Amino acid sequence: MDLRKLKTLIDLVSESGISELEVNEGEDRVRIVNAGSPAPSGHAAHAIPAPVHAAQATPAVNLAPVAALVAEAPAGESGFLARSPMVGTFYRAPNPESPNFVSIGDTVKVGQTLCIIEAMKLLNEIESEHAGVVKEILCENGQGVEFDQPLFIIA
């Protein structure tokens, strides 16, 4: 699991108010616990290594630098979180030569296409459910996304 994905997950846990999130990705397993306020020991996230299979060990994920980044970042943008309605691959444009559907700072209206999610060889246009300004894009082009994963912040 890469550092950007971990930072995004930690940001989402801290902004959403949920107390705990556990993510399994292949043999990697990460559990993030939100203590409500910064823990005195500085541990806001915990990594739990995946079970050891045969003689193969999974490398431990060090979340300390990510937790430090979250602590230094200003309070997150508030607004509507546009979430993925399905599992698939996230694309910001209809094809590699075309401009992106939306960029940070763009004003969107209800029903405007934000991105495409490819699932089982079908291209599904994801439309905005709220009008506003795109404050943040939470996925990289070509990245795999999960059901209900936040994609955009619209305020």
PEWO-V394996 format. One record per helix or strand of 2 or more residues. SS is the DSSP state (h for helix, s for strand). FROM is the first residue (numbers start at 1). LEN is the number of residues. If there is no record, write none. Layout:
SS	FROM	LEN
SS	FROM	LEN
This chain:
h	3	14
s	20	6
s	28	6
s	45	3
h	64	9
s	80	4
s	88	4
s	107	2
s	113	7
s	122	6
s	132	6
s	144	2
s	150	5
